[in-house]
Amino acid sequence: MKKVIVFVILLITVSLFGPIVIIGAKTDKKSEKTTNYSPVKSNCLPEFKVKMQNGEIEKISAKDYVFGCLAGEMPINFADEALKAQAVAAYTFALRKKSLSKADYDLTADYHIDQCFLTSEEIKSKWGDNYEKNREKLANIIESVSGQWLCYDGKPALTVYHAISCGKTNSSKDVWGTDIPYLKSVDSSYDKTNNGYLSTVELTSDEFIKKFESIEKIKAPITVKNIKTGESGRVESVQINGKTVEGNTIQKTFGLRSSSFQLNVTEKAVIFTVFGYGHGVGMSQVGADYLAKNGSSYKEILHHYYSGAVLKTN
């Protein structure tokens, strides 16, 4: 739920990651059909029009949508309360997109744009022999929080989330330039214990210079100065060979897992040490799992990461 700053600003402007389809966008409406994926009944909850990866638009019940989203967005072996928190966040995300969309669909199945959504066939392929067991578990999880969503100022909140924080979540203002009251920087230091917390990207000096050409042409030797970091530790800007570049630009150019990184330059190489995974705003999924395994309820997890948003049921 995790891509381009301009894109997110457009979403926020309409009143506002997350979280994420360009308002007013149109699509070639190849087909529109109703599909059921999960074993849970929909009751009176809304349907979502989802633009699938093949371009077709499908009508999917709320519970089926959350089922397909959870199957793609969070590991099934995460704690139940973490999965419940993810279910509420995913449903809220979809409600918000539905309320804002002016396209022929409410949201897409592309996680680069909105949230990941897996079809029945994709879920079966992912879970293999554990499909029936996992399906029953996830259906019970979804049923337990059915219709629950986070509200702020009478509207669905922007419930963006990410895989692993850098030890603190990022505020929406730091990442996207807009201050959202319930998307502040909060502690998530437990993320540092996760195996995926640290990653490295190493390039030769020539490789670095070649990739940097998409920003500006530079020559060896490579110099790094004035690394400016935000409250959570993410890099806001860095000066490379006299050129000031935003941390988000560096992340995108070099394919880093987050914009929280250290940069070490040697005679022959440039080494990025990267902390966390994702944009860092909203709920940390690894953090949610840690809190759940240490006794926090899904309500407490949601309150921690989206403080100020109120849980409601429709």
Secondary structure, DSSP 8 states (H G I E B T S, - for coil): ----HHHHHHHHHTT-------TT-------EEEE--SSS--TT--EEEEE-TTS-EEEEEHHHHHHHHHHHHS-TTS-HHHHHHHHHHHHHHHHHHHHH--SSSSEES-TTTS-----HHHHHHHHGGGHHHHHHHHHHHHHHTTTEEEEETTEE----EESB-SSB-B-HHHHHS---TT----B-GGGGGSTTSEEEEEEEHHHHHHHHTTT----SS--EEEEEE-TTS-EEEEEETTEEEEHHHHHHHHT-S-S-EEEEE-SSEEEEEEESBS--BSEEHHHHHHHHHTT--HHHHHHHHSTT-EEEE-
